[in-house]
Amino acid sequence: MNPLYERTTRITYYDLDCRGKIKLSALLRMVHVAADVNARELGAGYDALAPLDMTFVLQRFGVNIMRMPAYNEDVTIRTWPSGIEKGAFLRRGDMYDSHGEKIMEWASLWLLFDINARRPLRPDALPVPLLTLGDEGVAVRPEKVSLAADWGQAFHKYSHRVSYRDVDTNMHMNNSIYGDLIGDALFPTSEIELEAGPDWKQVQINYLAEMRLGAEVEVTALKEGNCYIVTGESGGRRAFIARVEV
């Protein structure tokens, strides 16, 4: 069995923002769908784990973006499991255009999660062995993001309530929605300013605590040079932190 999953898909109108650039949330959905299908093919998909009250949840995600894909462009997405690191499952992936040029690459850490106890499980609780590959040329890492007390200048803050549209079958806010929270924090509400806004270059997201239906999250964006840090606080603790280079 080949641990590498590959499929070609087309960038659709609803994947893009008003500048014609791909949304971070759309990219996260593509990555998640590919990971889910790959896990299912390897015997560790949602349909196999849910009856055992298990699922995979995303802990860290890092992506390098060489070029943004355009509307109606065919791209090839690849992903594969790449071993275990510090109690989490490492997964890598990349995206190529129709000319065979790499335009994105990513790496992620996934925790095996007890749905009832709402806590992580040890990797050896997975009921099947996973075939793995190496880095396959993917250089980016899912890094830990930190924020020094004196770093940057806060320029945008807002509150978001987790609603029906945000929550998936794991009963918490889906990992792709964090992409929209980050986008809302970084891009102004002025249409003119938005059109002139920066392109994603590298994004690192740390998912620190699940946010369930009805939770309030306070999102703050800070900037220093070409780097942004976005944090989300919910229930008195940090729910996520992201670093974006543009």
C-alpha positions as MATLAB code, in Angstrom:
seq = 'MNPLYERTTRITYYDLDCRGKIKLSALLRMVHVAADVNARELGAGYDALAPLDMTFVLQRFGVNIMRMPAYNEDVTIRTWPSGIEKGAFLRRGDMYDSHGEKIMEWASLWLLFDINARRPLRPDALPVPLLTLGDEGVAVRPEKVSLAADWGQAFHKYSHRVSYRDVDTNMHMNNSIYGDLIGDALFPTSEIELEAGPDWKQVQINYLAEMRLGAEVEVTALKEGNCYIVTGESGGRRAFIARVEV';
ca = [
       0.000    0.000    0.000;
       1.343    3.421   -0.958;
       1.260    5.876    1.984;
       1.313    8.862   -0.408;
      -2.035   10.309   -1.484;
      -2.286   12.461   -4.610;
      -5.172   14.173   -6.349;
      -5.728   16.987   -8.811;
      -8.329   19.630   -8.030;
      -9.427   22.947   -9.481;
      -9.309   26.258   -7.613;
     -12.901   27.449   -7.441;
     -14.466   30.871   -7.114;
     -15.411   30.333   -3.452;
     -11.790   29.461   -2.547;
     -10.753   33.072   -3.254;
     -11.090   36.387   -1.464;
     -12.143   39.633   -3.158;
      -8.566   40.140   -4.411;
      -8.667   36.817   -6.246;
      -6.202   35.332   -3.737;
      -6.800   31.991   -2.063;
      -8.161   32.236    1.470;
      -6.139   30.628    4.233;
      -9.286   28.808    5.358;
      -9.759   27.353    1.847;
      -6.183   26.074    1.842;
      -6.676   24.515    5.278;
      -9.830   22.769    4.050;
      -7.971   21.332    1.040;
      -5.194   20.081    3.305;
      -7.674   18.580    5.775;
      -9.702   16.815    3.085;
      -6.569   15.289    1.565;
      -5.337   14.182    5.006;
      -8.713   12.643    5.820;
      -8.877   10.661    2.581;
      -5.268    9.508    2.973;
      -5.908    8.386    6.573;
      -9.043    6.514    5.484;
      -7.148    4.701    2.729;
      -4.573    3.641    5.332;
      -7.230    2.300    7.708;
      -7.133    5.201   10.180;
      -9.913    7.446    8.875;
     -12.828    8.948   10.764;
     -15.116    6.042    9.918;
     -12.656    3.582   11.487;
     -11.813    5.650   14.570;
     -15.186    7.165   15.513;
     -16.677    3.806   16.673;
     -13.671    3.588   19.015;
     -14.376    7.116   20.325;
     -11.160    8.368   18.725;
     -10.328   11.024   16.172;
      -7.365   13.058   14.954;
      -7.123   16.744   15.899;
      -4.644   19.256   14.535;
      -1.983   20.520   16.957;
       0.358   22.531   14.702;
       0.404   23.531   11.057;
       3.076   25.270    8.991;
       2.936   26.223    5.308;
       5.371   27.864    2.890;
       3.719   29.559   -0.077;
       5.848   30.111   -3.172;
       2.955   31.263   -5.351;
      -0.765   31.720   -4.912;
      -2.858   29.558   -7.259;
      -5.313   31.435   -9.467;
      -9.020   30.968  -10.176;
      -9.837   27.912  -12.317;
      -6.257   26.650  -12.058;
      -5.691   22.900  -11.778;
      -3.362   21.986   -8.934;
      -2.096   18.652   -7.635;
      -2.151   18.065   -3.882;
      -0.015   15.397   -2.241;
       0.068   14.312    1.408;
       1.494   11.432    3.455;
       2.131   10.383    7.078;
       5.747   11.002    8.044;
       6.302    9.420   11.455;
       5.721   10.349   15.104;
       7.243   13.311   16.960;
       6.787   13.972   20.688;
       3.541   12.063   20.944;
       2.009   13.481   17.750;
       1.648   12.194   14.205;
       3.695   14.163   11.670;
       2.094   14.672    8.264;
       3.590   16.447    5.269;
       2.195   17.629    1.963;
       2.700   19.881   -1.034;
       0.935   21.434   -4.009;
       2.081   21.596   -7.649;
       0.753   23.550  -10.600;
      -0.032   22.042  -14.003;
       3.569   22.636  -15.123;
       4.951   20.528  -12.274;
       6.238   23.521  -10.296;
       5.844   23.354   -6.520;
       3.779   26.314   -5.321;
       3.168   25.323   -1.676;
       4.420   22.890    0.950;
       3.202   22.177    4.459;
       3.796   20.041    7.532;
       1.467   19.350   10.434;
       1.278   17.586   13.785;
      -1.886   15.659   14.676;
      -2.925   14.305   18.070;
      -4.964   11.155   18.533;
      -7.898   12.385   20.620;
     -10.369   10.699   22.981;
     -13.752   12.108   21.927;
     -15.491   11.383   25.243;
     -12.720   12.366   27.665;
     -11.688   15.346   25.463;
      -8.007   14.577   25.943;
      -5.077   13.368   23.798;
      -4.160    9.696   23.575;
      -0.772    8.096   23.170;
       0.136    7.277   19.556;
       0.246    3.549   20.358;
      -3.514    3.692   21.028;
      -4.041    3.898   17.250;
      -5.501    0.493   16.321;
      -3.567    0.149   13.054;
       0.097    0.672   12.105;
       0.653    3.565    9.700;
       2.970    3.351    6.725;
       5.192    6.446    6.518;
       7.458    8.331    4.125;
      10.273   10.825    4.716;
      10.159   14.529    3.946;
       9.905   14.038    0.128;
      11.497   17.454   -0.355;
       9.232   19.327    2.091;
      11.432   21.659    4.148;
       8.877   23.529    6.275;
       8.302   22.420    9.878;
       5.244   22.751   12.168;
       6.920   25.178   14.551;
       6.074   26.322   18.057;
       4.967   29.967   17.966;
       5.794   32.212   20.921;
       5.079   35.855   21.680;
       7.479   37.990   23.697;
       5.869   40.567   25.983;
       7.417   43.493   24.090;
       6.956   42.130   20.562;
       5.237   44.227   17.921;
       2.393   46.673   17.971;
      -1.266   45.678   18.313;
      -3.319   47.069   15.433;
      -6.574   45.094   15.380;
      -8.720   43.378   18.004;
     -12.187   41.856   17.783;
     -14.444   39.229   19.371;
     -15.866   36.124   17.697;
     -18.538   33.759   19.035;
     -18.207   30.137   17.887;
     -21.430   29.353   16.018;
     -23.073   26.509   14.099;
     -21.159   27.303   10.898;
     -17.803   26.930   12.715;
     -18.293   23.567   14.424;
     -17.564   20.163   12.894;
     -18.516   16.620   13.885;
     -15.836   16.633   16.607;
     -18.007   19.221   18.396;
     -15.443   22.019   18.261;
     -14.407   24.750   15.854;
     -12.938   23.187   12.749;
      -9.260   23.876   12.102;
      -9.996   25.663    8.805;
     -12.093   28.343   10.555;
      -8.972   29.577   12.340;
      -7.799   30.648    8.891;
     -10.759   33.004    8.654;
     -10.122   34.356   12.166;
      -6.524   35.091   11.144;
      -7.640   36.653    7.852;
     -10.198   38.854    9.605;
      -7.499   39.989   12.042;
      -4.894   40.823    9.410;
      -6.935   42.468    6.684;
      -8.745   45.776    7.271;
     -12.427   46.197    6.548;
     -11.732   48.877    3.923;
     -12.102   47.329    0.463;
      -9.354   49.530   -0.979;
      -6.902   48.546    1.771;
      -7.879   44.900    1.419;
      -7.113   44.852   -2.297;
      -3.646   46.246   -1.550;
      -3.109   43.818    1.324;
      -0.117   41.479    1.538;
       0.106   37.930    0.215;
       0.720   34.976    2.513;
       4.340   33.784    2.468;
       4.625   31.535    5.509;
       1.989   30.713    8.119;
       2.457   28.807   11.367;
      -0.592   27.993   13.506;
      -0.532   26.418   16.983;
      -3.907   25.017   18.101;
      -3.716   25.169   21.901;
      -7.251   24.534   23.179;
     -10.477   23.473   21.519;
     -13.216   26.066   21.119;
     -16.693   24.655   21.401;
     -20.099   25.931   20.328;
     -20.966   29.249   22.001;
     -17.443   30.052   23.159;
     -16.228   33.638   22.881;
     -12.740   34.194   21.499;
     -10.905   37.512   21.673;
      -8.642   37.832   18.625;
      -5.677   40.216   18.630;
      -3.252   40.948   15.779;
       0.211   42.460   16.251;
       2.689   43.548   13.593;
       6.453   44.026   13.397;
       7.935   44.580    9.940;
       6.633   41.941    7.522;
       5.630   39.600   10.326;
       2.294   39.351   12.127;
       1.267   37.411   15.204;
      -2.402   36.655   15.830;
      -3.645   35.298   19.154;
      -7.013   34.026   20.318;
      -8.019   34.034   23.990;
     -11.050   32.104   25.204;
     -12.252   31.237   28.701;
      -9.207   32.807   30.325;
      -6.622   30.892   28.328;
      -4.961   31.087   24.946;
      -6.816   29.004   22.354;
      -4.457   29.566   19.410;
      -1.469   31.577   18.275;
      -0.312   32.088   14.695;
       2.683   33.702   13.019;
       2.258   35.041    9.484;
       5.048   36.269    7.226;
       4.031   38.252    4.154;
];
